[in-house]
Amino acid sequence: MKAVSVTVIKKELQHQSADELIKLCLRLSRFKKENKELLTYLLFESFNEDGYIASVKNYIDEEFETINTKSYFYIRKSVRKILKNIKKYIRYSQKKETEVELLLYFCQKLKDFSPNIKYSTQLQNTYNRQILLTKKAIATLHDDLQYDYNLMLEDLQA
């Protein structure tokens, strides 16, 4: 079965009643965990972006505490998992401020992590890549926010 384009889906959804839309959303939420997470964000957390950022930062803290530090292999694997989930949460929000906040927080946690990431080239590359992505995201923000976030970024790079 071939999926139709988003514009065709949008046109078809406009012809549905409110009850039918509710049934479609509930049915969609049953199939993938990501669909359910996105609906949760849209319905309960999108109105309070600061609370959403705080809950994701809490998640980051918990995940960094559970990293197995016996070898850099396990550290890299865990860091990639954390980063993958952060990117997913950023996609839900679609706000550049949220993206910058979460990436800066991730970079700070990675920089402060023990054992030090400078002994692993892959972890150092991951850190540098996220710093570059953060710089790109900061460049799209308002001038006042750019200044504030650039100060935070300079602290990370020092």
N, C-alpha and C positions, 0 to 999 in steps of 0.2 A: 504494500500500500504506500502510495506516495503522498507526502504531506503537502497541503496547499500553503500558499503564501499568507503572511500575516495580514495583508490588506483584505484578502478574501475572508479570513477568519473574522476580522473586525466587522466587515459588512454583514456577515451572517449573525454575529452576536448582537448587532443592533436590532435584529428582527425577533430576538428572543424576549420572553417576558422575564420579570424579576425572579419568579420562582424557578424558571428553567435555568437562569444564570446561576442561581444558588446551587441547584443540582449539578450543573456542569463543574462549578468550582469544587464542590465536595468530591465529586467523582475524580477530578484531576488530582486532588490532594491525596488520594488513596494510592496513586501509582508510584510516586517518587518522594523520597524524603525531602529533596530540595524544593519540590513544589509546595509541600506542607510548610517548610521553613520560610519560603518566600511569602506565602499567605499569612503566616504568623507575623512576619515583619510588617507587611502592608496593613494588616488589621489592628495590631496591638502596639507596635513599636515605632512606626514611621512618624507619628506625631510628636515623639519625644526622642529626638536624635541624640541628645546628650546622654540619656539613659541607655540608649542602644550602644553608644560608643563605650560607656562604662561597663556594660555587660560583656561586650566583646573583649575589652581589656582584662576583665576578670577571667574570661576564658583563656586568654593568652597567659596570664599569670599561672593559672592552674596547670596548663599544659607544659609550661617551662619547668614547673616543679616536678613533673612526673617523667622528665626525660631521663633515660638510662645513660649515665655518664661513663660507663665502663669502656666504651670505645667511640672514636669519632664516627664510625659507621652508624651506630645507633643514634648519635646526636644528629647527624645529617638527615637521617630518615625521619626523625621526629620533627626537626625544624622544617623540612619540606612539607610534612603533614600539617603543621601549624600554619604555615604560609599559604597552603592550598585553601584551608578553611577561612583564613583572613580574606583572601581574594574573593571567596564566595560571599562573605558578609559584605564586602565592599560593593560587589555586584548588586546585592539586594538593595543597598542604600542609593547607589548611583549619585552620591554627592561627593564632590571633590574634597570638601573639608573633612568629611569622614574618612576618605581614602588617605589623606595626608596624616590625619591624627593616628590612624591605626598603623600605617607603615612606619611612622616615626616611633611609635611605641614599640613595635616589633623590633626595629633596629636598635633601640635603646636596650631592650631585653637581651638581644643577641650580643650586643657589645659588652654588656655587664655579665654575661654568662660565664660560668666557671665549669670546666676548664676553658681557657681563653681560645677564641676562634682563630687567632692569628696562626695557630699551629696546624690548621686545616685549610688548605687552599680552596677546597670546595665551599666551605662555610664562609671564608673571606670573600669569595666571588659572589655568593648569595647575598651577603651583606652589602657589597658594593653595588650589585644590581638593584637592590631595593632602594638604596640611597639615590641612584640615578632616576628610578621611577618616581621617587618622592619629589626630586627636583623638578621633573616634568610636570607633575601634578600641581606643585606649588606655583609654577609659572602661569597656570590658568586661573589662579585666584585673584581676588581684589588686592590692590597694592598694600593696604594695611595688614591684611592677613599674610601676604607674602613676606612682609618684613618680620612679623612675629615667627612664622614658621621657618624662615631662613636663619633666624637666631638659634632656634632649636636645632636646626640641621648643622649649623657650624659647631655647636656643642658636641654633636655626635661625631663629627669629623675631626675634632681636636684630639 
